[in-house]
Each structure stands twice: as structure tokens, then as C-alpha cells.
Amino acid sequence: MEIERFLEWTSKLEKRKKGKKEEMERLEKYFERFHLLNRKYLDKETYEKAQGTIPSMAEALTNTIRYLEEEITRLRNKRMKIPFENVELGEMQRIQRRNEMLMKEYLTEVSAEEGKSTKE
């Protein structure tokens, strides 16, 4: 997935002075969409604590994605699954695919904006 690229981008964003407010708003919108998609895995308390600072939002996002990856791997490797675990695995995989698409969309949008600002 694009986790490393995302973390790299957020660390650059934290150091930036110019245009930081606009990027922060964009990241907050992305974080809110991510939370709506991952409500089952990202609790409200963690979501509220993470809002407001770039590193905390990035950490909450990556921790949630990594947790999902670990759970998917664990359930895949389990030999005798209980019926609800198959349903749970399917749901996790669906959410993880959406997370990947959401992150790619965000990074593409950010890269396009960065390209525009360097040309000007």
C-alpha cells in the first residue's frame, strides 16, 4: 500500500510553512472520510484525539490500516474458521480496498496540487 509515501508526505507537510492551512483542511477532510469508512476499527475517542495535528492524524490512519492488514492475515491463515469470521474477513478486505483507493486518491490530488504550485 501507499503508507510509506503517505507518511513521507505528512512529514513534509508538517515542516512546510506556506500553504499549510489549506493542506491541513484537505487532510482533515480525508481523515473524516477515512473515519466514516473505518468506524468499526477507528474508535471515536482516538478519532477526536487525533484531529488537529498532522502527525497524530497520520499515525491514527496508518495504525488503523496496519491493524486491518494484520487481522486480514490472521483470519486468512486460520484453518478452521467460524462462519462469522468469513463474513468478517470479507468485510475487512472490502474496507481495506476502499482505504487503498481513498489513499491513492488523496495522494494523487496532493501530487497534482504540488505540481501546480511548483510550475507557478
C-alpha positions as CSV (number, residue, x, y, z in Angstrom):
1,M,0.0,0.0,0.0
2,E,1.0,3.6,-0.1
3,I,1.5,4.0,3.7
4,E,5.2,5.0,3.4
5,R,4.5,7.6,0.7
6,F,1.7,9.0,2.9
7,L,3.9,9.2,6.0
8,E,6.6,10.9,3.9
9,W,4.1,13.4,2.6
10,T,2.7,14.2,6.0
11,S,6.2,14.8,7.4
12,K,6.9,17.2,4.6
13,L,3.6,18.9,5.2
14,E,4.4,19.4,8.9
15,K,7.7,21.1,8.1
16,R,6.1,23.4,5.4
17,K,5.2,27.0,6.3
18,K,3.4,28.2,3.1
19,G,0.0,26.7,2.2
20,K,-0.1,24.6,5.4
21,K,-3.6,25.7,6.4
22,E,-5.1,24.6,3.0
23,E,-3.3,21.2,3.2
24,M,-4.4,20.8,6.8
25,E,-8.0,21.3,5.7
26,R,-7.6,18.8,2.9
27,L,-6.0,16.2,5.3
28,E,-8.9,16.8,7.8
29,K,-11.5,16.1,5.1
30,Y,-9.6,12.9,4.1
31,F,-9.3,11.9,7.8
32,E,-13.1,12.4,8.3
33,R,-13.9,10.3,5.2
34,F,-11.4,7.6,6.4
35,H,-13.1,7.6,9.8
36,L,-16.6,7.2,8.3
37,L,-15.4,4.2,6.4
38,N,-13.4,2.7,9.3
39,R,-15.8,3.5,12.2
40,K,-15.6,-0.1,13.3
41,Y,-11.8,-0.1,13.6
42,L,-11.1,3.5,14.5
43,D,-13.0,4.4,17.7
44,K,-14.5,7.9,18.2
45,E,-12.1,8.7,21.1
46,T,-9.0,8.0,19.0
47,Y,-10.5,10.0,16.1
48,E,-11.2,13.0,18.3
49,K,-7.8,12.9,19.9
50,A,-6.0,12.7,16.5
51,Q,-7.8,15.7,15.0
52,G,-6.0,18.9,14.8
53,T,-2.4,17.9,14.3
54,I,-0.9,16.3,11.2
55,P,1.3,13.7,12.9
56,S,-1.5,12.4,15.1
57,M,-3.9,12.1,12.1
58,A,-1.2,10.3,10.1
59,E,-0.5,8.0,13.0
60,A,-4.1,7.1,13.5
61,L,-4.6,6.4,9.8
62,T,-1.5,4.2,9.5
63,N,-2.2,2.3,12.7
64,T,-5.8,1.5,11.6
65,I,-4.6,0.3,8.2
66,R,-1.9,-1.8,9.7
67,Y,-4.3,-3.3,12.2
68,L,-6.7,-4.2,9.4
69,E,-3.8,-5.8,7.4
70,E,-2.8,-7.9,10.4
71,E,-6.3,-9.0,11.1
72,I,-6.9,-10.0,7.5
73,T,-3.6,-12.0,7.5
74,R,-4.6,-13.7,10.8
75,L,-8.0,-14.7,9.5
76,R,-6.7,-15.9,6.2
77,N,-4.1,-18.1,7.9
78,K,-6.6,-19.6,10.3
79,R,-7.6,-23.1,9.2
80,M,-10.9,-23.7,10.8
81,K,-12.9,-20.5,10.5
82,I,-16.2,-20.0,12.3
83,P,-18.9,-18.8,9.8
84,F,-19.0,-15.2,11.0
85,E,-15.2,-15.0,10.6
86,N,-15.6,-15.5,6.8
87,V,-18.1,-12.6,6.8
88,E,-15.7,-10.5,8.9
89,L,-12.8,-11.3,6.6
90,G,-14.8,-10.3,3.6
91,E,-15.9,-7.0,5.2
92,M,-12.3,-6.2,6.3
93,Q,-11.0,-6.9,2.8
94,R,-13.7,-4.7,1.2
95,I,-12.8,-1.9,3.6
96,Q,-9.1,-2.3,3.1
97,R,-9.6,-2.0,-0.7
98,R,-11.6,1.2,-0.2
99,N,-8.9,2.5,2.1
100,E,-6.3,1.9,-0.6
101,M,-8.4,3.7,-3.2
102,L,-9.1,6.6,-0.8
103,M,-5.3,6.9,0.0
104,K,-4.4,6.8,-3.7
105,E,-7.0,9.4,-4.5
106,Y,-5.7,11.7,-1.7
107,L,-2.0,11.2,-2.8
108,T,-2.9,11.8,-6.5
109,E,-4.8,15.0,-5.6
110,V,-1.9,16.2,-3.4
111,S,0.7,15.4,-6.1
112,A,-1.3,17.3,-8.7
113,E,-1.6,20.3,-6.4
114,E,2.2,20.2,-5.7
115,G,2.9,20.0,-9.4
116,K,0.7,23.1,-10.0
117,S,2.4,25.1,-7.2
118,T,6.0,24.3,-8.5
119,K,5.1,25.4,-12.0
120,E,3.8,28.8,-10.8
